[in-house]
């Protein structure tokens, strides 16, 4: 015998043209069913009246297109940070990359996630490199991981930076794990892949010396 939850009964409903209230005009086989559907419709109508009483248009506005000004501002901060990095002004580069990261993270929720992820992958990677220029290995590691989290595929430099920071901190086992994973994702044949292989060789040699 089917349980109540397995059964579906379609009832005819009526919507008042003026108030938009919904009611059930017919009769039901039992008082229990009548009470249940009346209570549900009363709750639905109460919710409808409450929503109508709220301030504002009541309907969310349609999503806005991507604002090109934000992307241009982020790119300008990144390029200025790159110029500071090339002059070995790492503090200034980090400051500019941080502004760009904050601006990218503040993108409205309706903008494509892929856009922000691509943008952030590059910015975190650049800031990681600036930290590495200062030999701030823990900070560089955090940013390199954030870059990989944003874009795990096609981001060889970020994977290399993770391995490099870990190796510089003497965390060779972790460096080997990350570099091996990077090679599985990025491959060995590209120029970036060859750099990963080279760094992995250095890490394995360090492990041998420590054994």
C-alpha positions as a LaTeX table, in Angstrom:
\begin{tabular}{lrrr}
\hline
Residue & $x$ (\AA) & $y$ (\AA) & $z$ (\AA) \\
\hline
Unk1 & 0.00 & 0.00 & 0.00 \\
Unk2 & 1.37 & 3.41 & $-0.99$ \\
Unk3 & 2.17 & 5.83 & 1.80 \\
Unk4 & 0.81 & 9.37 & 1.88 \\
Unk5 & 4.12 & 10.79 & 0.68 \\
Unk6 & 3.95 & 8.63 & $-2.46$ \\
Unk7 & 0.57 & 9.99 & $-3.49$ \\
Unk8 & $-0.02$ & 13.13 & $-5.53$ \\
Unk9 & $-3.42$ & 14.76 & $-5.76$ \\
Unk10 & $-4.03$ & 17.72 & $-8.02$ \\
Unk11 & $-6.50$ & 20.31 & $-6.68$ \\
Unk12 & $-8.08$ & 23.13 & $-8.60$ \\
Unk13 & $-7.04$ & 26.56 & $-7.33$ \\
Unk14 & $-8.47$ & 30.02 & $-7.89$ \\
Unk15 & $-6.56$ & 33.33 & $-7.92$ \\
Unk16 & $-8.46$ & 36.50 & $-7.16$ \\
Unk17 & $-7.73$ & 38.96 & $-10.01$ \\
Unk18 & $-7.55$ & 41.97 & $-7.68$ \\
Unk19 & $-5.73$ & 40.72 & $-4.56$ \\
Unk20 & $-3.93$ & 37.78 & $-6.23$ \\
Unk21 & $-4.94$ & 35.65 & $-3.23$ \\
Unk22 & $-5.13$ & 31.93 & $-3.93$ \\
Unk23 & $-7.95$ & 29.75 & $-2.67$ \\
Unk24 & $-9.42$ & 26.31 & $-3.23$ \\
Unk25 & $-13.01$ & 26.71 & $-4.45$ \\
Unk26 & $-14.12$ & 23.08 & $-4.30$ \\
Unk27 & $-14.73$ & 20.59 & $-1.53$ \\
Unk28 & $-12.29$ & 17.94 & $-0.32$ \\
Unk29 & $-13.01$ & 14.36 & 0.72 \\
Unk30 & $-12.11$ & 14.92 & 4.37 \\
Unk31 & $-11.99$ & 17.73 & 6.89 \\
Unk32 & $-8.31$ & 16.96 & 7.52 \\
Unk33 & $-7.45$ & 17.62 & 3.89 \\
Unk34 & $-9.53$ & 20.79 & 3.86 \\
Unk35 & $-7.77$ & 22.13 & 6.94 \\
Unk36 & $-4.32$ & 21.24 & 5.61 \\
Unk37 & $-4.71$ & 22.93 & 2.23 \\
Unk38 & $-6.45$ & 25.96 & 3.78 \\
Unk39 & $-3.55$ & 26.45 & 6.20 \\
Unk40 & $-0.97$ & 26.16 & 3.42 \\
Unk41 & $-2.79$ & 28.64 & 1.21 \\
Unk42 & $-3.20$ & 31.07 & 4.12 \\
Unk43 & 0.57 & 30.97 & 4.72 \\
Unk44 & 1.24 & 31.49 & 1.03 \\
Unk45 & $-1.14$ & 34.46 & 0.84 \\
Unk46 & 0.34 & 35.98 & 4.00 \\
Unk47 & 3.84 & 35.71 & 2.53 \\
Unk48 & 2.65 & 37.35 & $-0.68$ \\
Unk49 & 1.10 & 40.29 & 1.21 \\
Unk50 & 4.27 & 40.69 & 3.27 \\
Unk51 & 6.47 & 40.83 & 0.20 \\
Unk52 & 4.21 & 43.43 & $-1.37$ \\
Unk53 & 4.52 & 45.62 & 1.73 \\
Unk54 & 8.32 & 45.75 & 1.56 \\
Unk55 & 10.07 & 48.91 & 0.39 \\
Unk56 & 11.69 & 48.90 & $-3.01$ \\
Unk57 & 10.67 & 47.49 & $-6.37$ \\
Unk58 & 10.21 & 43.97 & $-4.97$ \\
Unk59 & 12.02 & 42.43 & $-7.93$ \\
Unk60 & 15.85 & 42.30 & $-8.05$ \\
Unk61 & 17.34 & 44.31 & $-10.89$ \\
Unk62 & 18.78 & 42.38 & $-13.83$ \\
Unk63 & 22.51 & 41.62 & $-13.70$ \\
Unk64 & 24.71 & 44.43 & $-14.96$ \\
Unk65 & 27.39 & 43.84 & $-17.59$ \\
Unk66 & 31.04 & 43.61 & $-16.57$ \\
Unk67 & 32.41 & 47.06 & $-15.79$ \\
Unk68 & 35.44 & 47.56 & $-18.08$ \\
Unk69 & 36.77 & 50.35 & $-15.83$ \\
Unk70 & 37.48 & 47.91 & $-13.02$ \\
Unk71 & 39.46 & 45.60 & $-15.29$ \\
Unk72 & 41.41 & 48.59 & $-16.65$ \\
Unk73 & 42.22 & 49.82 & $-13.14$ \\
Unk74 & 43.34 & 46.35 & $-12.04$ \\
Unk75 & 45.55 & 46.04 & $-15.14$ \\
Unk76 & 47.08 & 49.48 & $-14.52$ \\
Unk77 & 47.94 & 48.60 & $-10.91$ \\
Unk78 & 49.42 & 45.29 & $-12.06$ \\
Unk79 & 51.55 & 46.92 & $-14.74$ \\
Unk80 & 52.79 & 49.59 & $-12.33$ \\
Unk81 & 53.60 & 46.87 & $-9.82$ \\
Unk82 & 55.53 & 44.99 & $-12.52$ \\
Unk83 & 57.56 & 48.12 & $-13.24$ \\
Unk84 & 58.40 & 48.49 & $-9.54$ \\
Unk85 & 59.40 & 44.82 & $-9.38$ \\
Unk86 & 61.78 & 45.19 & $-12.32$ \\
Unk87 & 63.49 & 48.00 & $-10.39$ \\
Unk88 & 63.82 & 45.65 & $-7.38$ \\
Unk89 & 61.43 & 47.90 & $-5.45$ \\
Unk90 & 59.67 & 44.91 & $-3.93$ \\
Unk91 & 57.85 & 46.79 & $-1.17$ \\
Unk92 & 56.19 & 49.09 & $-3.70$ \\
Unk93 & 55.39 & 46.19 & $-6.02$ \\
Unk94 & 53.71 & 44.30 & $-3.17$ \\
Unk95 & 51.73 & 47.39 & $-2.22$ \\
Unk96 & 50.45 & 47.85 & $-5.77$ \\
Unk97 & 49.66 & 44.16 & $-6.27$ \\
Unk98 & 47.73 & 44.20 & $-2.99$ \\
Unk99 & 45.60 & 47.13 & $-4.19$ \\
Unk100 & 44.91 & 45.25 & $-7.42$ \\
Unk101 & 44.00 & 42.05 & $-5.53$ \\
Unk102 & 41.60 & 43.93 & $-3.26$ \\
Unk103 & 39.96 & 45.56 & $-6.27$ \\
Unk104 & 39.61 & 42.24 & $-8.06$ \\
Unk105 & 38.15 & 40.57 & $-4.97$ \\
Unk106 & 35.53 & 43.32 & $-4.72$ \\
Unk107 & 34.00 & 42.45 & $-8.10$ \\
Unk108 & 30.19 & 42.16 & $-7.84$ \\
Unk109 & 28.83 & 38.67 & $-7.44$ \\
Unk110 & 27.04 & 38.72 & $-10.78$ \\
Unk111 & 30.25 & 39.06 & $-12.77$ \\
Unk112 & 31.70 & 35.81 & $-14.20$ \\
Unk113 & 33.71 & 33.87 & $-11.62$ \\
Unk114 & 36.18 & 32.77 & $-14.30$ \\
Unk115 & 37.10 & 36.41 & $-14.93$ \\
Unk116 & 38.04 & 37.03 & $-11.31$ \\
Unk117 & 39.88 & 33.71 & $-11.00$ \\
Unk118 & 42.04 & 34.40 & $-14.04$ \\
Unk119 & 42.77 & 37.90 & $-12.81$ \\
Unk120 & 43.59 & 36.80 & $-9.26$ \\
Unk121 & 45.80 & 33.93 & $-10.40$ \\
Unk122 & 48.14 & 36.40 & $-12.09$ \\
Unk123 & 48.06 & 38.95 & $-9.28$ \\
Unk124 & 48.75 & 36.45 & $-6.51$ \\
Unk125 & 51.51 & 34.95 & $-8.63$ \\
Unk126 & 53.13 & 38.36 & $-9.16$ \\
Unk127 & 52.94 & 39.22 & $-5.48$ \\
Unk128 & 54.42 & 35.82 & $-4.61$ \\
Unk129 & 57.38 & 36.58 & $-6.87$ \\
Unk130 & 57.85 & 39.97 & $-5.17$ \\
Unk131 & 57.86 & 38.31 & $-1.75$ \\
Unk132 & 60.39 & 35.80 & $-3.04$ \\
Unk133 & 62.59 & 38.68 & $-4.19$ \\
Unk134 & 62.65 & 39.76 & $-0.54$ \\
Unk135 & 63.30 & 36.15 & 0.52 \\
Unk136 & 59.98 & 36.25 & 2.39 \\
Unk137 & 59.39 & 32.57 & 1.66 \\
Unk138 & 56.29 & 31.97 & 3.87 \\
Unk139 & 54.46 & 34.94 & 2.37 \\
Unk140 & 55.49 & 33.89 & $-1.13$ \\
Unk141 & 54.24 & 30.36 & $-0.45$ \\
Unk142 & 50.82 & 31.60 & 0.67 \\
Unk143 & 50.38 & 33.73 & $-2.45$ \\
Unk144 & 51.67 & 31.03 & $-4.79$ \\
Unk145 & 49.14 & 28.58 & $-3.33$ \\
Unk146 & 46.40 & 31.20 & $-3.74$ \\
Unk147 & 47.39 & 31.56 & $-7.39$ \\
Unk148 & 47.16 & 27.80 & $-7.94$ \\
Unk149 & 43.83 & 27.65 & $-6.11$ \\
Unk150 & 42.51 & 30.31 & $-8.51$ \\
Unk151 & 43.90 & 28.57 & $-11.59$ \\
Unk152 & 45.29 & 25.06 & $-11.09$ \\
Unk153 & 45.84 & 24.29 & $-14.79$ \\
Unk154 & 48.06 & 26.34 & $-17.11$ \\
Unk155 & 49.80 & 28.05 & $-14.20$ \\
Unk156 & 53.28 & 26.52 & $-14.23$ \\
Unk157 & 54.99 & 29.52 & $-12.64$ \\
Unk158 & 52.77 & 29.38 & $-9.58$ \\
Unk159 & 53.47 & 25.67 & $-9.11$ \\
Unk160 & 57.19 & 26.34 & $-9.46$ \\
Unk161 & 57.00 & 29.12 & $-6.88$ \\
Unk162 & 55.30 & 26.80 & $-4.40$ \\
Unk163 & 58.10 & 24.27 & $-4.81$ \\
Unk164 & 60.80 & 26.94 & $-4.61$ \\
Unk165 & 59.42 & 28.52 & $-1.43$ \\
Unk166 & 59.07 & 25.15 & 0.26 \\
Unk167 & 62.60 & 24.17 & $-0.75$ \\
Unk168 & 64.03 & 27.43 & 0.55 \\
Unk169 & 62.36 & 26.72 & 3.89 \\
Unk170 & 63.86 & 23.23 & 3.96 \\
Unk171 & 60.47 & 21.56 & 3.53 \\
Unk172 & 61.74 & 19.23 & 0.82 \\
Unk173 & 59.18 & 16.46 & 1.25 \\
Unk174 & 56.32 & 18.91 & 0.72 \\
Unk175 & 58.15 & 20.52 & $-2.18$ \\
Unk176 & 58.54 & 17.12 & $-3.86$ \\
Unk177 & 54.84 & 16.37 & $-3.39$ \\
Unk178 & 53.74 & 19.67 & $-4.93$ \\
Unk179 & 56.20 & 19.49 & $-7.82$ \\
Unk180 & 55.18 & 15.92 & $-8.63$ \\
Unk181 & 51.54 & 16.99 & $-8.68$ \\
Unk182 & 52.43 & 19.98 & $-10.84$ \\
Unk183 & 54.11 & 17.74 & $-13.40$ \\
Unk184 & 51.03 & 15.51 & $-13.52$ \\
Unk185 & 48.89 & 18.55 & $-14.32$ \\
Unk186 & 51.22 & 20.65 & $-16.47$ \\
Unk187 & 53.35 & 17.98 & $-18.14$ \\
Unk188 & 57.11 & 17.85 & $-18.72$ \\
Unk189 & 57.58 & 18.92 & $-22.36$ \\
Unk190 & 56.97 & 22.67 & $-22.14$ \\
Unk191 & 59.61 & 25.16 & $-21.00$ \\
Unk192 & 57.73 & 25.56 & $-17.73$ \\
Unk193 & 57.57 & 21.80 & $-17.36$ \\
Unk194 & 61.33 & 21.55 & $-17.80$ \\
Unk195 & 61.81 & 24.11 & $-15.03$ \\
Unk196 & 59.58 & 22.02 & $-12.77$ \\
Unk197 & 61.66 & 18.94 & $-13.59$ \\
Unk198 & 64.86 & 20.84 & $-12.81$ \\
Unk199 & 63.59 & 22.08 & $-9.47$ \\
Unk200 & 62.30 & 18.62 & $-8.60$ \\
Unk201 & 65.79 & 17.25 & $-9.30$ \\
Unk202 & 67.30 & 19.80 & $-6.92$ \\
Unk203 & 64.75 & 18.89 & $-4.25$ \\
Unk204 & 65.39 & 15.16 & $-4.62$ \\
Unk205 & 69.14 & 15.78 & $-4.40$ \\
Unk206 & 68.61 & 17.74 & $-1.18$ \\
Unk207 & 66.58 & 14.86 & 0.21 \\
Unk208 & 69.38 & 12.45 & $-0.65$ \\
Unk209 & 71.94 & 14.61 & 1.13 \\
Unk210 & 69.72 & 14.80 & 4.19 \\
Unk211 & 69.14 & 11.04 & 4.31 \\
\hline
\end{tabular}
